Amino acid sequence: MITSQEQLDIIIKKIKSYLNGKSQTTIRTLGKTFRGFESFDQKCRIDKDEFLIGLKQNGVVLTKFQTDFLLNYLDRNRDGSIDVAEFLYLIRGSPNENRLEIIVQAFKKFDKDNLGFIVADDFKGLFNSKNHPKVRRGELTEDQAYIEFLQYFREGNKSGQITLNEWKEYYAAVSADIESDENFIALIKETWRLK
């Protein structure tokens, strides 16, 4: 007999296989898709229907049983909504302490007043994308990589502000694509010209 945890692991593994079969930015794209939905709120929650639509739009196909199981697992309080951050954490995990430290350091470089948010103008002209994975593979120019970075935060974000949690979520997805701590830390330092 299969346990609930084993069933969840099977579903998460299946979702990861769909996402990994596409491109490096799929987890980020999935998060961006969810944030763009009308039901997305300040608590990073969306309704069940849009959650399923988001999965489908990103090429994830689950059986009815798997869908029902996942929705029941993610909607523990039975309010009909899904915590996007919790779901993305299930898929990619959380960056380790060393990675999280450099992610926060990069954010704080621009949040000098400790307001808890930054705006794109804060880092305009500082973004160094020459070592961005897509730039290195020749898929994007450095300018295109910067535009893609900005678009990630603009979609579903009407305030124009980037919170620390949004910053962490973005870089947690980047972190999931880079095996070596050393390479990830070097990428963040180069991107944001950190010492």
Number of C-alpha atoms within 10 A of each C-alpha: 4 6 8 11 9 11 14 16 14 13 19 18 14 16 18 17 12 17 21 14 11 12 11 17 16 19 24 18 18 21 20 20 20 26 24 17 17 11 17 21 13 9 9 16 19 22 20 18 13 18 23 17 15 21 18 13 12 17 16 16 15 16 9 9 9 17 14 12 15 17 19 14 15 18 15 12 10 11 9 15 21 25 19 21 17 13 16 18 14 15 19 17 14 18 20 11 9 12 19 17 12 18 24 15 16 18 20 17 16 17 17 12 10 10 10 14 19 22 16 15 10 12 13 9 10 12 16 18 23 17 15 19 17 17 16 13 10 10 11 17 16 19 14 14 20 18 11 13 15 14 13 20 21 18 15 18 16 8 8 15 15 18 17 18 13 16 17 18 20 20 22 23 24 20 24 17 18 15 9 10 14 11 12 21 20 15 20 22 17 18 17 19 14 13 5
